[in-house]
Amino acid sequence: MTRWWEQPEDFERGVNRQNWLVVDAFIRRTTLVQGSQQGMHSHILIAEDNQQFQNLLRDLFTAHMPAAQLTIVGDGSTALLIYQAVGADCLITDWQMPELDGIALTTALRAQGAMLPVVLISSEPACERTALAAGATAYIAKERLNQELVSTVQALLS
C-alpha cells in the first residue's frame, strides 16, 4: 500500500518527506480527538520556529482560551501541509522561518482560496504593510503579543 506522502508527484513539487511524516503523525494523533470533540473548540494552527515563542504562545492560549486545540509547528511548509490535510480555524505565523516564511505561507493559502484568519507576527514592527498586502488578516509585533494576540484571535473567531 502506498502511503499518501510517498506519491511521486509530491516529491516533484519539492515536498519534504520529513514534513509529510510530521503531518501523518499529527493526523493519526488528532483524528480521535476531532471526532469526539468536533465543534467544541477552535483549531489554532501556529507556525513559529523559535522555541521560546512557541512556549509563550502555548501559555497564552492555554491560559486564555483553554478549549482551543493548538497545533504548533516549526516552519511554514509543515503548517501548509497540516492546513491542507485537516484545516484550521485560525493561523498564527511568524514572518521569518525556515523552508517557507510567513509571507509565502499566507500567499500560498490565499492562492488556494483559504479564507481563514491569518495573524502574522514578527519582531520587525515595520512589516505590517507587507503582511496585510500578502493577505494577512492582522499583524502583531512580537513585543505586543501578551497584550494583543489573544483578544485579536478571539475577535477574528467570533
C-alpha positions in Angstrom: 0.0 0.0 0.0 1.4 3.4 -1.0 1.1 6.0 1.8 -0.1 9.4 0.8 3.3 11.1 1.4 5.1 8.6 -0.9 3.3 9.7 -4.0 5.9 10.8 -6.6 4.1 14.0 -7.6 4.5 15.3 -4.1 8.3 14.9 -4.3 8.3 16.6 -7.7 6.7 19.6 -6.2 9.6 19.7 -3.6 7.6 18.5 -0.6 10.0 17.4 2.1 9.4 13.8 3.2 10.0 14.7 6.8 7.1 17.2 6.7 4.8 14.5 5.3 5.8 12.2 8.2 5.0 15.0 10.7 1.6 15.6 9.1 0.8 11.9 9.1 1.7 11.6 12.8 -0.3 14.7 13.5 -3.4 13.3 11.7 -3.1 9.9 13.4 -2.8 11.6 16.8 -5.7 14.1 16.4 -8.3 12.2 14.4 -9.9 10.7 17.5 -9.9 14.0 19.4 -11.5 15.8 16.5 -14.1 13.1 16.1 -15.1 13.1 19.7 -15.0 16.8 20.4 -15.8 18.3 17.0 -17.3 21.8 17.1 -16.5 22.3 20.8 -13.4 24.4 20.2 -11.4 26.3 17.7 -8.3 24.8 16.0 -5.5 27.3 16.0 -2.5 26.4 13.8 0.7 28.2 14.9 3.8 28.3 12.7 6.8 29.6 14.7 10.4 28.3 14.6 11.6 29.9 17.9 11.0 27.5 20.9 10.7 30.4 23.3 7.9 32.0 21.3 6.3 28.6 20.8 6.1 28.3 24.6 4.8 31.8 25.0 2.1 31.2 22.5 1.1 27.9 24.1 1.0 29.5 27.5 -1.1 32.5 26.3 -3.7 30.3 24.7 -3.8 27.7 27.4 -4.5 30.4 30.0 -7.0 32.5 28.0 -8.6 30.0 25.5 -8.2 26.6 27.2 -10.8 24.9 24.9 -8.8 25.8 21.8 -7.0 23.0 20.1 -3.4 24.2 19.4 -1.2 22.7 16.7 2.3 24.2 16.8 4.9 23.6 14.1 8.3 25.0 13.4 8.1 26.0 9.8 5.6 27.2 7.1 5.9 24.1 4.9 4.6 21.9 7.7 1.9 24.4 8.6 0.7 24.4 4.9 0.6 20.6 4.8 -1.4 20.4 8.1 -3.8 23.0 6.9 -4.3 21.1 3.6 -4.8 17.9 5.5 -7.1 18.9 8.4 -7.7 22.6 8.1 -7.7 25.2 10.9 -9.9 28.0 12.2 -7.1 30.5 12.5 -3.4 30.6 11.6 -0.8 32.5 13.6 2.5 32.6 11.7 5.9 34.1 12.3 7.4 36.2 9.5 10.8 34.6 9.3 11.0 30.8 9.3 13.0 28.1 7.5 11.6 26.5 4.4 8.5 28.7 3.9 8.2 32.0 5.7 5.0 33.6 6.9 4.5 35.8 3.9 5.0 32.9 1.5 2.7 30.7 3.7 0.0 33.4 3.7 0.3 33.9 -0.1 0.1 30.2 -0.7 -3.1 29.8 1.4 -4.8 32.7 -0.2 -3.9 31.4 -3.7 -5.6 28.2 -2.7 -8.7 30.1 -1.7 -8.3 29.6 2.1 -10.4 32.1 4.0 -9.2 31.5 7.5 -8.0 34.5 9.5 -4.2 34.8 9.4 -2.3 36.7 12.1 1.3 37.4 11.1 3.7 38.1 13.9 7.2 39.5 13.7 9.9 41.3 15.8 10.1 43.8 12.9 7.3 46.3 13.6 7.7 48.0 10.2 6.5 44.9 8.3 2.8 45.4 8.9 2.0 46.9 5.4 3.7 44.0 3.7 1.9 41.4 5.8 -1.5 42.9 5.1 -0.7 43.2 1.4 0.2 39.5 1.3 -3.3 38.6 2.7 -2.8 38.5 6.4 -5.9 39.5 8.4 -3.9 41.1 11.2 -0.3 41.9 12.1 1.1 42.0 15.7 4.7 42.9 16.6 6.1 40.2 18.9 6.7 42.7 21.7 2.9 43.3 21.8 1.9 39.6 21.8 1.0 39.5 25.5 -1.3 42.5 25.2 -2.9 41.9 21.8 -2.8 38.4 20.5 -5.5 36.6 22.4 -8.0 39.4 22.0 -7.2 39.7 18.3 -7.7 35.9 17.8 -10.9 35.9 19.8 -12.3 38.8 17.8 -11.4 37.0 14.5 -13.0 33.8 15.6 -16.3 35.3 16.8 
